[in-house]
Amino acid sequence: MGFIEAVSRSAQYTFSKPNEGVIRLIAGLGVEGDAHYGETVRHRSRMARTPGAPNLRQVHLIHAELFEELAERGFTVAPGQIGENVTTRGVDLLGLPAGTLLRLGPEAVVEVTGLRNPCAQIDGFQQGLMKEVLGRDADGEVVRKAGIMGVVVTGGEIRPGDEIRVTLPDGPHRKLEPV
């Protein structure tokens, strides 16, 4: 079991999102008051290509342990600064299969849909950061470390300190792919 370290949102299309004391998740829509809130795609590049596609990126989660790894490489990144809504601790987000349910706090449930595919804006935030959140494994496969995305199944308020409980899906597990 893990916990929420920070919650963030921005009503504007900004790279970084300010931390909040509480955010409200709305089933089928995402983070109330966030620019990426909605049933259909809200990321600008995707809206241009497939405006009616379902929004599989309603909530962006990043593990705080990534920030510690980046600090060892000389980067200073704080919760919300690379666009996530929920900063977690104690959950191996990148190791979860698609379809995992994350109970955030007492009510909210987010279904994991896939990996965040970091874009060039990340180097605009801190030069060289993109190389640190994208790597290759021993087989040469791309490893994306910039968090995961999900959709809100059950709404509710979440705040720093709330517990995170993980429910893995039944059947064979599907590896996370970029969404």
Contacts in CASP RR format, 6 or more apart in sequence:
PFRMAT RR
TARGET T0000
AUTHOR 0000-0000-0000
METHOD contacts of the structure
MODEL  1
MGFIEAVSRSAQYTFSKPNEGVIRLIAGLGVEGDAHYGETVRHRSRMART
PGAPNLRQVHLIHAELFEELAERGFTVAPGQIGENVTTRGVDLLGLPAGT
LLRLGPEAVVEVTGLRNPCAQIDGFQQGLMKEVLGRDADGEVVRKAGIMG
VVVTGGEIRPGDEIRVTLPDGPHRKLEPV
1 90 0 8 1.000
1 163 0 8 1.000
1 164 0 8 1.000
1 165 0 8 1.000
1 166 0 8 1.000
2 88 0 8 1.000
2 89 0 8 1.000
2 90 0 8 1.000
2 91 0 8 1.000
2 163 0 8 1.000
2 164 0 8 1.000
3 88 0 8 1.000
3 89 0 8 1.000
3 90 0 8 1.000
3 161 0 8 1.000
3 162 0 8 1.000
3 163 0 8 1.000
3 164 0 8 1.000
4 86 0 8 1.000
4 87 0 8 1.000
4 88 0 8 1.000
4 89 0 8 1.000
4 104 0 8 1.000
4 105 0 8 1.000
4 158 0 8 1.000
4 159 0 8 1.000
4 160 0 8 1.000
4 161 0 8 1.000
4 162 0 8 1.000
4 163 0 8 1.000
4 164 0 8 1.000
5 64 0 8 1.000
5 79 0 8 1.000
5 87 0 8 1.000
5 88 0 8 1.000
5 89 0 8 1.000
5 160 0 8 1.000
5 161 0 8 1.000
6 19 0 8 1.000
6 64 0 8 1.000
6 79 0 8 1.000
6 80 0 8 1.000
6 86 0 8 1.000
6 87 0 8 1.000
6 160 0 8 1.000
7 19 0 8 1.000
7 20 0 8 1.000
7 21 0 8 1.000
7 22 0 8 1.000
7 23 0 8 1.000
7 85 0 8 1.000
7 86 0 8 1.000
7 87 0 8 1.000
7 158 0 8 1.000
7 159 0 8 1.000
7 160 0 8 1.000
8 17 0 8 1.000
8 18 0 8 1.000
8 19 0 8 1.000
8 20 0 8 1.000
8 23 0 8 1.000
8 79 0 8 1.000
8 80 0 8 1.000
8 83 0 8 1.000
8 84 0 8 1.000
8 85 0 8 1.000
8 86 0 8 1.000
8 87 0 8 1.000
9 17 0 8 1.000
9 18 0 8 1.000
9 20 0 8 1.000
9 23 0 8 1.000
9 31 0 8 1.000
9 32 0 8 1.000
9 33 0 8 1.000
9 34 0 8 1.000
9 85 0 8 1.000
10 16 0 8 1.000
10 17 0 8 1.000
10 18 0 8 1.000
10 34 0 8 1.000
10 35 0 8 1.000
10 83 0 8 1.000
11 33 0 8 1.000
11 34 0 8 1.000
11 35 0 8 1.000
12 35 0 8 1.000
13 35 0 8 1.000
13 44 0 8 1.000
14 35 0 8 1.000
15 82 0 8 1.000
15 83 0 8 1.000
15 121 0 8 1.000
15 122 0 8 1.000
15 124 0 8 1.000
15 125 0 8 1.000
16 80 0 8 1.000
16 81 0 8 1.000
16 82 0 8 1.000
16 83 0 8 1.000
16 125 0 8 1.000
17 34 0 8 1.000
17 80 0 8 1.000
17 83 0 8 1.000
17 84 0 8 1.000
17 85 0 8 1.000
18 80 0 8 1.000
19 79 0 8 1.000
19 80 0 8 1.000
21 159 0 8 1.000
21 160 0 8 1.000
22 157 0 8 1.000
22 158 0 8 1.000
22 159 0 8 1.000
23 31 0 8 1.000
23 32 0 8 1.000
23 34 0 8 1.000
23 85 0 8 1.000
23 157 0 8 1.000
23 158 0 8 1.000
23 159 0 8 1.000
24 31 0 8 1.000
24 32 0 8 1.000
24 155 0 8 1.000
24 156 0 8 1.000
24 157 0 8 1.000
24 158 0 8 1.000
25 31 0 8 1.000
25 32 0 8 1.000
25 59 0 8 1.000
25 104 0 8 1.000
25 108 0 8 1.000
25 110 0 8 1.000
25 152 0 8 1.000
25 155 0 8 1.000
25 156 0 8 1.000
25 157 0 8 1.000
25 158 0 8 1.000
26 32 0 8 1.000
26 37 0 8 1.000
26 152 0 8 1.000
26 155 0 8 1.000
26 156 0 8 1.000
27 152 0 8 1.000
27 153 0 8 1.000
27 154 0 8 1.000
27 155 0 8 1.000
28 38 0 8 1.000
28 39 0 8 1.000
28 58 0 8 1.000
28 151 0 8 1.000
28 152 0 8 1.000
28 153 0 8 1.000
29 37 0 8 1.000
29 38 0 8 1.000
29 39 0 8 1.000
29 58 0 8 1.000
29 152 0 8 1.000
30 36 0 8 1.000
30 37 0 8 1.000
30 38 0 8 1.000
30 55 0 8 1.000
30 58 0 8 1.000
30 59 0 8 1.000
30 151 0 8 1.000
30 152 0 8 1.000
31 37 0 8 1.000
31 58 0 8 1.000
31 59 0 8 1.000
31 85 0 8 1.000
34 85 0 8 1.000
35 42 0 8 1.000
36 42 0 8 1.000
36 43 0 8 1.000
36 55 0 8 1.000
36 57 0 8 1.000
36 58 0 8 1.000
36 60 0 8 1.000
37 58 0 8 1.000
38 55 0 8 1.000
38 58 0 8 1.000
39 54 0 8 1.000
39 55 0 8 1.000
40 51 0 8 1.000
40 52 0 8 1.000
40 53 0 8 1.000
40 54 0 8 1.000
40 55 0 8 1.000
41 47 0 8 1.000
41 50 0 8 1.000
41 51 0 8 1.000
41 52 0 8 1.000
41 53 0 8 1.000
41 54 0 8 1.000
41 55 0 8 1.000
41 57 0 8 1.000
42 55 0 8 1.000
42 57 0 8 1.000
43 57 0 8 1.000
45 119 0 8 1.000
46 53 0 8 1.000
46 57 0 8 1.000
55 151 0 8 1.000
56 113 0 8 1.000
56 114 0 8 1.000
56 149 0 8 1.000
56 150 0 8 1.000
56 151 0 8 1.000
56 179 0 8 1.000
57 113 0 8 1.000
57 116 0 8 1.000
57 149 0 8 1.000
57 150 0 8 1.000
57 179 0 8 1.000
58 110 0 8 1.000
58 149 0 8 1.000
58 150 0 8 1.000
58 151 0 8 1.000
58 152 0 8 1.000
59 85 0 8 1.000
59 86 0 8 1.000
59 110 0 8 1.000
59 149 0 8 1.000
59 150 0 8 1.000
59 151 0 8 1.000
59 152 0 8 1.000
60 83 0 8 1.000
60 84 0 8 1.000
60 85 0 8 1.000
60 86 0 8 1.000
60 116 0 8 1.000
60 147 0 8 1.000
60 148 0 8 1.000
60 149 0 8 1.000
60 150 0 8 1.000
61 84 0 8 1.000
61 85 0 8 1.000
61 86 0 8 1.000
61 87 0 8 1.000
61 88 0 8 1.000
61 93 0 8 1.000
61 102 0 8 1.000
61 110 0 8 1.000
61 147 0 8 1.000
61 148 0 8 1.000
61 149 0 8 1.000
61 150 0 8 1.000
62 79 0 8 1.000
62 80 0 8 1.000
62 82 0 8 1.000
62 83 0 8 1.000
62 84 0 8 1.000
62 86 0 8 1.000
62 87 0 8 1.000
62 88 0 8 1.000
62 93 0 8 1.000
62 116 0 8 1.000
62 146 0 8 1.000
62 147 0 8 1.000
62 148 0 8 1.000
63 87 0 8 1.000
63 88 0 8 1.000
63 89 0 8 1.000
63 90 0 8 1.000
63 91 0 8 1.000
63 92 0 8 1.000
63 93 0 8 1.000
63 94 0 8 1.000
63 147 0 8 1.000
64 79 0 8 1.000
64 87 0 8 1.000
64 88 0 8 1.000
64 89 0 8 1.000
65 89 0 8 1.000
65 90 0 8 1.000
66 77 0 8 1.000
66 133 0 8 1.000
66 145 0 8 1.000
66 146 0 8 1.000
66 147 0 8 1.000
67 77 0 8 1.000
67 78 0 8 1.000
67 79 0 8 1.000
69 145 0 8 1.000
70 76 0 8 1.000
70 77 0 8 1.000
70 129 0 8 1.000
70 132 0 8 1.000
70 133 0 8 1.000
71 77 0 8 1.000
73 132 0 8 1.000
75 126 0 8 1.000
75 129 0 8 1.000
75 132 0 8 1.000
76 126 0 8 1.000
77 126 0 8 1.000
77 129 0 8 1.000
79 87 0 8 1.000
80 87 0 8 1.000
81 125 0 8 1.000
82 118 0 8 1.000
82 122 0 8 1.000
82 125 0 8 1.000
82 129 0 8 1.000
82 133 0 8 1.000
82 146 0 8 1.000
84 147 0 8 1.000
86 104 0 8 1.000
86 158 0 8 1.000
88 164 0 8 1.000
90 164 0 8 1.000
91 102 0 8 1.000
91 164 0 8 1.000
91 166 0 8 1.000
93 112 0 8 1.000
93 147 0 8 1.000
93 148 0 8 1.000
94 115 0 8 1.000
94 144 0 8 1.000
94 145 0 8 1.000
94 147 0 8 1.000
94 148 0 8 1.000
94 176 0 8 1.000
95 176 0 8 1.000
96 112 0 8 1.000
96 148 0 8 1.000
96 166 0 8 1.000
96 168 0 8 1.000
96 176 0 8 1.000
97 112 0 8 1.000
97 168 0 8 1.000
97 169 0 8 1.000
97 173 0 8 1.000
97 174 0 8 1.000
97 175 0 8 1.000
97 176 0 8 1.000
98 112 0 8 1.000
98 113 0 8 1.000
98 114 0 8 1.000
98 169 0 8 1.000
98 173 0 8 1.000
98 174 0 8 1.000
98 175 0 8 1.000
98 176 0 8 1.000
98 177 0 8 1.000
99 111 0 8 1.000
99 112 0 8 1.000
99 113 0 8 1.000
99 169 0 8 1.000
99 174 0 8 1.000
100 111 0 8 1.000
100 112 0 8 1.000
100 166 0 8 1.000
100 167 0 8 1.000
100 168 0 8 1.000
100 169 0 8 1.000
101 109 0 8 1.000
101 110 0 8 1.000
101 111 0 8 1.000
101 112 0 8 1.000
101 153 0 8 1.000
101 166 0 8 1.000
101 167 0 8 1.000
101 169 0 8 1.000
102 109 0 8 1.000
102 110 0 8 1.000
102 111 0 8 1.000
102 112 0 8 1.000
102 164 0 8 1.000
102 165 0 8 1.000
102 166 0 8 1.000
102 167 0 8 1.000
103 109 0 8 1.000
103 163 0 8 1.000
103 164 0 8 1.000
103 165 0 8 1.000
103 166 0 8 1.000
103 167 0 8 1.000
104 110 0 8 1.000
104 158 0 8 1.000
104 162 0 8 1.000
104 164 0 8 1.000
105 158 0 8 1.000
105 162 0 8 1.000
105 163 0 8 1.000
105 164 0 8 1.000
106 162 0 8 1.000
107 154 0 8 1.000
107 155 0 8 1.000
107 156 0 8 1.000
107 157 0 8 1.000
108 152 0 8 1.000
108 154 0 8 1.000
108 155 0 8 1.000
108 156 0 8 1.000
108 157 0 8 1.000
108 158 0 8 1.000
109 152 0 8 1.000
109 153 0 8 1.000
109 154 0 8 1.000
109 155 0 8 1.000
110 150 0 8 1.000
110 151 0 8 1.000
110 152 0 8 1.000
110 153 0 8 1.000
111 150 0 8 1.000
111 151 0 8 1.000
111 153 0 8 1.000
112 148 0 8 1.000
112 149 0 8 1.000
112 150 0 8 1.000
112 176 0 8 1.000
113 148 0 8 1.000
113 149 0 8 1.000
113 150 0 8 1.000
113 151 0 8 1.000
113 179 0 8 1.000
114 148 0 8 1.000
114 149 0 8 1.000
114 150 0 8 1.000
114 176 0 8 1.000
114 177 0 8 1.000
114 178 0 8 1.000
114 179 0 8 1.000
115 144 0 8 1.000
115 146 0 8 1.000
115 147 0 8 1.000
115 148 0 8 1.000
115 149 0 8 1.000
115 176 0 8 1.000
115 177 0 8 1.000
115 178 0 8 1.000
115 179 0 8 1.000
116 144 0 8 1.000
116 146 0 8 1.000
116 147 0 8 1.000
116 148 0 8 1.000
116 149 0 8 1.000
116 178 0 8 1.000
116 179 0 8 1.000
117 144 0 8 1.000
117 146 0 8 1.000
117 178 0 8 1.000
117 179 0 8 1.000
118 130 0 8 1.000
118 133 0 8 1.000
118 134 0 8 1.000
118 144 0 8 1.000
118 146 0 8 1.000
120 130 0 8 1.000
122 129 0 8 1.000
122 130 0 8 1.000
122 133 0 8 1.000
122 146 0 8 1.000
123 129 0 8 1.000
123 130 0 8 1.000
132 145 0 8 1.000
133 144 0 8 1.000
133 145 0 8 1.000
133 146 0 8 1.000
134 142 0 8 1.000
134 143 0 8 1.000
134 144 0 8 1.000
134 145 0 8 1.000
134 146 0 8 1.000
135 142 0 8 1.000
135 143 0 8 1.000
135 144 0 8 1.000
135 145 0 8 1.000
136 142 0 8 1.000
136 143 0 8 1.000
137 143 0 8 1.000
144 178 0 8 1.000
148 176 0 8 1.000
149 179 0 8 1.000
150 179 0 8 1.000
END
